[in-house]
Amino acid sequence: MDYKNILKTLSMIGMTVGVIFLLDVVVGFIYNEAFEKFLLYEALFFVVNFIVWLGLYKHEINLKIKESILVVNLLWILLGIAGAIPLVLYSDISFASAFFEAVSGFTTTGATVYNDIEALPHMLLFHRSLMHWLGGLGVIVLGVGLLSVINPTGSLSLFKAESTGIQLEKLTPKIRDTALSLWLVYIVLTLVDMLLLKFFGMGWFDALNHAFSTISTGGFSTKNSSMGYFSQDGIIWTTTLFMMLSGINFLVHLRLAHGDIAALKGEELRWYLVIFLLLSFALTFVHVDISGDSLYDALKHSSFTIASVMTTTGFATIDYGSWSHLAIAIIFVGLLMGGNAGSTAGGIKIIRHVIVFKTLASELKRILHPNMIISVFVDGVKQKERIISSTFGFLILFMITVAVVTVYIYARGYDAMSAISGAFALVGNVGPGFSLVGPSDNFSFFSDADKLFFSLAMIIGRLECYTVFVLLSSAFWKKF
């Protein structure tokens, strides 16, 4: 394994992130906040990465798959550290808490340790949202745009190592062009969301931060009561719409931008919308029955809540954790769904559910007709055995991770609902769960050791298990 490849790659991405982090300082300057320590830190962060890159200037990067996987794992840890230091400098929390907050930001989980978010300076609020936005589509995609200039093969292997979903679809001849096109779509969605939020009554600062959190399906808010702070219906419905848009495969958005209407006919997208509508209507009628709210208000809050948990955004307009058991059960089903593969959403992903249920259906047919050749088709394409086994393998690893985190939380003395929902919320990158970690609560009461363990769980979920667990394989560390 060529560690020069790894160091140079990390330093290049580090320099890029360091430059983008200067936006935090700009916000501090605009709001007349004491940004000097922040600026000094940013300068040191950039210089350290620049020195590493300069020392390897003549080294030609040629990333192999093992090196790419190691880069991805190290990157999320280093980003957690880099994002945590400003939080330590400007708020009264431990490094473990700050690391948890930063990892939650970059993995777009949205779980927080802050009890009074509104007391934070503007530059820290923006810093949290910016971490979401960078992590949403993947810092790696930004890195691909840079690395492909040097070595297209290396950058492609890096993209494959981090990209979510089942398989990577290339829409343009060069992976760099695809990465940059995805970022363009990402930026356009963010700007449109921000402008609509402003139009419906948000201030510019809140609109920008919530657009960052929405398009990244992150969930950090500038308000203690999350989206419940804003009473305007236009803000609620706009956020619901853009959470759902962000939960769609960004390659679908890219195909639509190129005029390919057929992108809307995919099975995953169809089931994504059907499940959203079914769960939203079911929750609406349950909520009307138990709350006495009008049908419109129940639909507004229910649709928002289902969109939030399905896309793993984690925003809340209301404390749904206090609703009935049936309502919580419906919300929990949404939490298990996830968004589309290739979106900024976390979770299991709809396409995996589709493949699992189609595979199970084919196996039931095989029992009745042992000699019949039965295949699994998605969008008219026969799925290879490798894809099917990989899907089931992911589900097993995901559930093992959730089980381990659940047992850990429960063994620490917390109730079963907090343990189970907290584990799904962390590994699925949702953010809030139920009970002690519900939408009106946070993770501040856990110990520093707990938060470090939870940070690992969030990274495993963000990298969809395989990329992390492969490091435990002895074959990974053997020579090529």
N, C-alpha and C positions, 0 to 999 in steps of 0.2 A: 504494500500500500504506500503510495507516494504522499507523504504528509505535506510536501510543498504545495501540491494541488489543493489540499484541504485548507492550509493556512492562507494561501493567496485568495481562494474563493471567499472565505470568511471575511478577510480584510476588505475585499472589494464591496461586499454587501454591507459590511460595517461602515465603510466610508459613505456609502449611499444613504444608509439610515441616519448616520451622523449629520449629514447635510439636511435631510428632511426634518430632523429633530430641531433644527434652528428655527423652525416655525413656532415652536414653543416659546422661544426667546422673543420672537416678534410679538406674540400675544402678550407676553409679560411687559414688553415695552409699551404696547398700545394701552394697556390698562394700568400703566405706571406702577408696576410691581417690581420687587427687588429681584431682578433676573440675573444679577452678576454671577452668583454661584452657578446658576444654570448654564450661563454662557461659558464659564471657565470649564465646567464639566464637559460640555459639548466640544470645546476646543481640544481638551485632553483625549476624549474618546476618538475624535477624528484623527488626531496626530498619531496615537498609538496604532490605529488601523493603517494609517498612511505609511508609517515606518515599516510595518510588516510587509505591506504591499511593495514598498520601495526596495526592500531587501530581496524580494523575489521578482523584481521587475522583469528580468530576462527569462524567467521560468515560464515555459509554455504550458498552460493548463490543458490537461487531457483527462478529464474525470471518467473513471470507470464506475460501474454501478455500486460497488462496495464503498468507494470513496464518496459517492454522491449521498448514499444513505447515512454515512457518518457525518457528512457536512450538515445534512438536514437536522439530525439529532443534536449536534453541537450548536447549531444556529439558534434553535429555539431556547436552549439553555442560556446562551450568551445574550440573546435578546431580552430574556427575562431579567438578567443581571443589569444590562444596559438600561432597560426601562425602569428598573427598581430604584436606581441611585437617585434620580431627581425626586422621587417620592420620599425617600429617606431625608433628603436635604431640606425639603419644604413642608413636611408633615411629621407629626409625632407618632410614627409607627416603626416597628422593628424591621430589620432587613428581610426576615422571613415573610412578614406581612406584605412588604413592598414587592418582594419577588413573586408572591402569590398574585398580587394585584396586576403586576406587569405580565405575568404568564397568562392570567385571565384576560388581559387586554389583547395580547398578540394572538392568543388562540381563539379570540372572539367568544369566550365563555360568558363574560359579563358578571361573574360572581365578584363581590367586592368585600373589603374589610373595613370600609369607612362607614361610621355611624352618622356623620354629618357631612354629606357631600357638598352641600351648599356653602360650607365654611372654607372650602379649599380655594386657593387662588385660581384665577382664570387660566393661568398657564398650566397648572396641574390638571384642571378639568379638560383642557384642550389636549394635553399630553396623553391622558387616558383614552380619549376618543381617537386620537391620532394612532395610538398603538392598535386599536381596533381596526382602523381603516387600512393600515399597512398589513396587518395580519389577515384581513378578510379574504382577499383574493390570493394572498400568499406572498410573503416577502421573496420567496423563491422565484416567483414569476418575474418580479422586478430584476432579480439576479440573472434570470435567463436572458432578459433583454440585454444585459451587459455581457454575459459570458459568451453568448452566441457570436459576438463580434470577434472573439478570440478563437473559440472552438465550437462549432455547431454540434458535433457529436457529444462533447462533454456536457453542454448545456441541455441537450435533449435527455441525457441520462439523469440529470439533476431534476428536470421537470417531471420525469416519470417517477422519481423517488418520492416527490412531495405531492404531486397532483392528486386530488380526491377523485373518487369515482372508481369505475371498474376498468376502464381503459381510456387511453389518451387519444383524442380525435384531432387530427391536424387539418385545419381548414385553409391554411395558407402554406405555400411551399416551404417557408422557413419558420422554425420554431420561434425565432426572435419576432417575426412579424405577427405570429399568433399571440405571443405574450403581450406585445405592445398594443395590439388590437383589443385584447381583453381589458387592458388597463384603460384604454380610451372609452370603452363601453362603461366600465366601472366609474370613471370620472363623470361621464355624462349623466348616469343615473344619480350620482351623488349631487350634482349641481341642480338637476331638476327637482329632486326631493327637497333640497335646501330652499329653493325658490318657492315651492308650494307651501312649505312649512312657514316661511316668512309671510307669504300672502295670506295665510289663514290665521296669523296673529302672533307667531313666535318672533322674538328678537333675533337679530342676525347671528349673535354668538350661539344662542341655544339652537337655532335652526342648523347651523353648520355642524355643531357637535352631534345633534341627533341624526342628521343625515349621515355622518360618518358611522355612527353606531347602527343605524338601520341598514344601510347598504352592505355593511360588513356582517350583518346579523350578530352584532356583538351584545348590545344591551346596556352599556354604560350610559347613564343619564347625568345631566347637570343638576338634577333635582332629587331631593330625598325621596319623594313619592313617585319617582320615575315619570311616566307619561300621565299618571293620574293628576299631576300638577296642572296640566293644561285641559281646560274644560271645553275648548272649541271642538265641535264635531269634525270640522274640516281637518284639523291636525290628527285626530284619531284615525279617520278613514284614510288619510294620505299615508300615515305610517303603516296601517294595515296593508294597503296596496303595495307599498315599496318593500315591506318585509316579504310579501309573497313573491314579488318580482325578483328579489335577491335570493330567494330559495330555489329559483329556476336555474338550471344549468346555464352558465354564462356563454357556453358555445351556442346555445339556442338563441340568446340575445344577439350574438355575433352573426349567426346565420340570418336572422331577421333583418339585421342592419345591412346585409348583402342582398336583401329582397327574397330570401328563401322562405316562403310561407309554409312549406312542408315541415319546417322545424317544429311547428305547433301540433303536429299529428303524432308525436311520440307517445308511447304507452306510459312512460314515466310521468310526463307532464299531465297526461289525462288523469291518471290515478292520483297524482298530487292534488289536482283541483277537485276531483270527486271526493277524496278523503277530507279535504278542507271544508267543503260545503256540507258534507254529512255530519262531521263533528261540530261544525259551527251551529247548524240548525238544531242538532240534538242538545247541545249545551244551552242554546237560546231558550228552548222550551223548558228545560230543567230549571234554568235560572229564573224564568218568569214565574214558574210554579212556586219556587221557594222564596223569592225576594219581593214579589209584588211590583217589580219594575215594569214599565211599559214594554211592549214588544220591541219597539225601536231601540230603547236603551239596552235591553237585554241582548239584542242582535249586535249592537255596536260593541259592547264589551266582550261578548262571547266570540265574535269574529276576530277581534283584536287578540284575545287570549289564545285562541287556537292558532292563529297565524304566528304569534310570538313563540309558542312552544314547538310548533311543527318546524319552523325555520331556525329554531334554537337561538332566537334573538334574546328573549328573556325580559323584554319590556313588560310593564304592567300598568293598567289603567285603574285597577281595583284589586283589593286583596282577595284573589280567588282562592287562596288557601283556606279561607274561612267559609267557603261554600259547602254544600252538602257532600256526602260521600259519593253519591252518584255523579255529581258535577266534577269532583276531583278525579273520579275514575275515567271520565270522558277526557279530561285534560291530560291525564297520564297516558292515555292511548295516543294522543297527539304528540306527546313528548317522545314516545317510542318510534314515531314515524320518521322524523328527520326530513330534510329537504331533498332536492335532486342532487344526483352526483354531478360534480363540476360546478356546484354553486358555492357561495360563501357559508352556507349552512353546515352545521355539524350533524351528529346523530348517525343512525344506521343507514339512511337514505332510502327513498322510495323504490329505486330500481332493484335494490337488494331484496326488498319485500316481494316485489313482482317475481323475481327469479326464484326465490325460495318457494312461494306458493305454487308457481307453475311446475317446479320440480317435484314438489310433494304430490300435486295432481297427477303428474305423469307416472309417479311411482305407484299410486293407487290403481291407475289403469293397468300398469304392468302386472300387478297382482292378479287382476282378472284375466289378462291376456299375456301370459308369460312369454310367448314367442313374438309378440308384436314389437316392432322397433319404434320407440317413442322418443321424440326429441323435444327440447325446450326452445321455443321461438320467442324473441322479443323484437317487436317492430318488423316482423317477417324475416328476421335473421336468426339462423340456428346458432344457439349458444354453445361454445366449445366446452368440453368437460373441464378444462382448466379454469374457465370463468366460473362455472358452477361450483367447483370445489373451492375456489378462492373465496366465493361469496359465503359458503357455509363455514369456511375456515375463519373468515372475518367475524361472523356472528359468534362463533365459539370463543374467539379471543376477546371480543367485545364483552360478552357475558361473563367470562372469567374475570376480566378486569373490573367490571361492575360488582361482581360477587366479592372480590377481594376488598374493594373500597367499602362495600356495604358492611362486611364483617368487621373491618377496621373501625368504622364509625360506631357500629353497635357495641363493639368490645370496649370502646372508650367511654361507654355509659350513656349513650344517647338513644332516643326511642327509635323503634323500627321504621316508622315513616320517614323520619329525618335521615336515617341511614340509607334506606333504599332510594328515596327520591334524590337525596344528596349525591349518591353515587352515580345515578343516571344523569343528573344535572351536570356533574363534573366531567365524567367520561364522554357524555354526549355533547359537551360544550354548550349547554343550555343556560346555565347560570343559577337561577332560583329553582328550588324544589318545593317541598311542602314542610309543614310543621315548623321546626326551629330554623330551617333554611328556606322558608317561604318567600313570596314576593315582597313582603313588608319587612323582611329580616335580612341578615347578611352573615358572613363567615368570620366576623371579628372575634367571636368567643372561642374559637378553636385555638389550640396551642401553636407555637411556632413549628414544632415538629409535624403537627397535623397539616399545617399549611404547605410545608415543603412536600409532604407526601401527596397532598391534593394537587400540587403544581405538576408533579409527575403524571398523575392521572389525567389532567387536562392535556398535557403534551401527548400522551398516548392516544387520547381520543382525537386530538387535532391531526395527528399523523396516521390515524386509522389503523392502529395496532401493529400491523405487519412491520412497518418501518422501524419501530422501537423493539419489538420482540425478536426481530431477526438478529439483533445484537447479542442475544442470549445464546445464539447457535454457535457451536464450536466451529462449524464450517465457515462462518463469516470471518473468523480470525485466522483461518488457514491461508497460506500463500496461494496465489492464483495458479 
